[in-house]
Amino acid sequence: LSQSLSPDRLTPNMTVGKKAVDVLSGMATIAQKYKGLMLDQFGVMHNGTTALPGAVECVEQLYRQGIKMIVLSNSPQNEESTMARLERLGFDRGHFLGAVTSGTLSVPQIASGIFGSKCVFFTWEDPRAPLFLTQTGVQPVTNVDDADFLLAHGTHGIWTPGGSDGDLSRIPDLFETGKTDAIDGLLRDAIAKGLKMVCVNPDLITVTPSGHHTYVPGVIGARYSELGGEVKYYGKPYQDGFEECLKRLQLPSTAVAHVGDSLEHDVQGANTLGVASVFIAAGVHGKELNCDLGTSVDELTAKSRELTDLFEKTMHTPTHVMPAFGYS
């Protein structure tokens, strides 16, 4: 297996089209192959609540070897909030050059007023939701007739102005099932008015700490596009974030790999930019692959047919595959 070989002698476990893919037991196998890493957060380093097994130690080992690391995430949180969360979860923020998030990419542009000043705000039932409004300076409204654009930040509900912090009008089923029936009428009205949607997290699903799938703002953007609306996305797989990471790493693309768990966002974006990718199989595609954090490299290698089918289905093939993000 490739995990027993030195980095310059990696043997592919499978070939998808013309691309060779090797299955790794851990980052140690390729630690000397790359000088820099872009690291996804959710499903790679943590699950939103706790660090994933082996992730803190992996980052520590990579740092000791002089590998530059930067977080690349579709989270709408700003850089400081992202680094503070990693620190709370046990990571040393000094091991990272920082973080490039959908929030760091979108907030300055929204705040510039290029989309307008009033929006219908799809967001989370979270005390941090008003902070995004404060950072962008936009005014939330509930009627598309009063809006300049739609802002997809979360999937719990629509922010209703009122009181000191406003309130949230819950959207039935959207977060739990991804069904947009309850907002389709609003979306169609917005399209009829010619409103653009700004989506600050292109992801479609996320995996909860209990292993369940829930739905995130990308499903609103996808539905708006399906109905004929125009959507401006910030985050992976679009290239702004990848290019900003390369700029901050100060490395050529050939010396960098991106580690992530989404074929449609992480691997697609890396492939478009021309950087190598490390696909974490136990993340958002874990159910499709029947793979979890306890899956061994031998068990994952035995799933070469399932992996190949999934890569061909999505049309996004990574450079390397690992069960979970760990060092050895």
N, C-alpha and C positions, 0 to 999 in steps of 0.2 A: 504493500500500500504506500501511497505517496507520503504519508506522515513519517515514515521511517527513513526517508531519503533527505539528503542535503538540499538546500534551496536551489542550487543550480542543477539538480538532477531530478526535479519533480517529474513524476510519470503520471500522465492523465488517467483517471479512472473511467472516463467516458468521453465521447466525442458527440457534440450536438452540431449538426451541419458541418462546418469546417472548423469549429472551435473546440479545442481540447479543454476539459474541465477536470480539475483534481479535487479529491475529497481530503480534507485535512482534519487531524484530531485537535489541532490548536494553532495559535498564531506563531508558536516557536518555529514551526516548519518554514515559515516565510518571513520571519522577523528581519532577516538580513537582506531580503530581496527588495524591500521598500524603505525609503528614508522618511516617508511621511504617511500619515493615515488620517482620513476623514471618518469620523465615527458617528453613526446614528445613535440615538438615545434609546427610545422605547423598543423593547424586544431584543436589544443588543446589550446595553449596559444595565438597564433597569426596567421595571414594569410599571413605573409611576409611583410605586410605594416603597419598594426595596430594591437594592442592587441585586442583580442576578448572580447565581453562584459562579465564582471564579472571575467575575468581571473586574472587580477592584484590583485583584492580584495581577490580572492580565495587563491592565493599564500600567501598574507599577513596574512590571517586568519590561514592558515595551519602553517605558520612560528611561529605565536604567540603561537600556541599550542605545539611547540617544535618538530614538525615533520621535519625530515631531508629530503631535496629535492635535486635532481640532475637531470640535463637535459640529456636525452638520445635521440639523433637525428641522422637521416640518412643524415644530411647535410654534404657536404664535407668541410665546413668552419672549421677553427681551434677553439680551446676553447675560446681564447680571442675575436675573431670576433663574436662568438656566444653570449658570455656574453655581449659584447658591444651593439649588436643589441637588446637584451632583455632590456638593460638599456635605450636605445633610445625609446623603445616602452612603457616605463613606469614601468617596473619591477625593483625591487631593487635587484641588483646582490648579495647583502649580504644575501639574503634569500636562495641562492643556494650554495651547496658545489662546484659547477662548472658544467662542461659539458663534456660528452663523445659523440663524433660525429664520423661519418664515416671518417672525415678528421683526427681527432686525432689518429684513429686506423690505417689508411692507409698510411699517409705521412711517418712515420718512416720506414715502411717496403719498400715502393717504393724507398725512398732515400737510403736505404741500398744496392740497386742494385740487389736484388734477382730476379727481373723480367727483368733486363737489363737496358740499359741507353738511348735507343731511342724508342719512341712510336708514334703511330697515336693517336692524342689527340682529342677526342670528348668533346666539352665543350660548355660554354655559351657565348653569346655576352654580356660580363660583364667585366668591368675594373679589377675585381678581378681574372679573369682567369689566367693571367700571374703569379700571386702570387703563385698559386698551382704548376706551373712549377718551380718557384724559390725555393719553399719549398722542392720539391722532387728532384730537380737537374737533371731531365730527359730532353732530347732533343726531341722536336717535329719534326716529319717527315711526309710527305704526302703519301709516297709510302710504302706499306707493305713489299716490298723487302728490304727496308732500316731499317725496324722496328724490335725491339726485342719483343714488345708486343703492345697490344691495351689498351688504357686508357679511360674508359667511365666516364666522369666527368659532362657532360651536353649534351643537345640534340639540341642546336641551329645549330651547325656546327662543322667542323674539322679545327683545328688550323693550319694555314699555316705560316711557318717561313718566316720572312722578315721584314725589317724596324727595328725600335727599340723595338716594342712590338709584331710584327707579325700581322697576319690578320686572318679573319675567312671566311671559305668557307661554306656558308649556306647549310643545308640539307633540301630540300623541304619536307614539310608535317610532318616531324618527331615530332617536338614539338607540333604541333597543332592536329595531328590525331594519332600519334603513329605508322604510317606506315613506314616501313624500306626499301621500294622498292629502294630508291635512294642509299642506302649503301649496299644492299645485295651482290652486286658483290664484293665490297671491303671485306666484311666479309667472303665470300667464298674463296677469294684469301688468306686471312689471315689464314683460317683454313687449306687450302692446304699447307701452309708453316709451319703449326704446332704452330702458335702463340697463347699464352694465352691472354685472356682479363682480365683486372683488372677493376672492377666496384665499384666506390666509393659512389654509392647511389643505393641500391637495389629497392627503390620505383619505381612503374610503373607509377602512376599518382599523380598529385597534384591538389588542388582546388585553383583557382585564387581568389583574393578579390571580383571579380564580380560573382563568383560561377561557372565558367566554368572549365572543366577538361582539363589539359594539361599534356604532357607526359615527363617523366624524365628518367635518365640513365638506370634504371632497364629494360626498354623496349629493349634497345640495348643488354644488357646482356642476356635477355630472348631469343631474336632472335638468338644471337650467339650460345647459348646452343642448341636451337631448330635445328640449322643447323649442329650441331655436334661439336661445339667448346668448349673449356674448359674456364670456367669463375671463377675467384676468387672474391668473394664479400666481401665488408667491410660494416658492418651495420646490422640493424635488418632485418630478424629474427635471424641472426647468433649470436652465444653466446658470443663472445669476449666482446662486448659492455655491455651486461647485467652483465657479470661476473666482469668487471671493475667497474661498478656502485655499485654492492654489496660490492666490496672491499673498495671503497671510503665511502660508507654509514656505513661500519663496523656494519652491522646488518645481522642476519640470514635471509634466503629467506622467511621464514614464517612471518616475521615482515614487509615485503615490498610488495608494489603493483606497477605495472606499468600502467600509464595512457596514452592511445593512441587512434588513430582513425582508424588504419588499422588492420583488422583481420589477413591478411596475413603476416604482419610484426610485429606489436606491440603485438597482442594477441598470435600469434603463438610463437613468441620468449619468451614471458612470460610463456606460458604453457610448453614449452620445458625446461626452467630453473626451473619451479616449483614455480613461484611466482604468486600471484593474479594479475588480470588485471581489469582495468576499461576502458570499450569501450565507446568512444565518438561517438554517432550515427550520429551527424550532420557533421562529417568530410568527408573523401573520400567516404564513403558509403552512404552519405546523399541522393543522387539522387535515389539510389536503395530502400531506406527506406522511401522516400518522407518525409525526416526529415531535418529541418534547425535549426538555432540558436534560433528561436522563438517557437519551438515545446515544449509543456509542458510535464511534467512527465506523466500526465494522457493520453495525446495523444500518447506518446511513449509506455506506458503500453498497450494501445489498439492495438498496432502493434505487439503483441506477436507472431502472426502467421508469419508475415513477418520477424521478428527477428530470430525466430527459423529456418525458411527456409534458411535464409542467413548463419546462423551458420552451419547448416548441409551442405549447398552447399560448403562452404569454408573449412569445417571440423575443424574450430577453434572457440571454444566457450569461451567467457570471464567469469569472476567471477561476475562482476557488469556491468551495462549499465547505461549511463546517456545521456540526450539529448545533453548537452554541458558542458564544464568545468566551474563549478561555485561552490560556497560554500553552499548556502542554497537552 
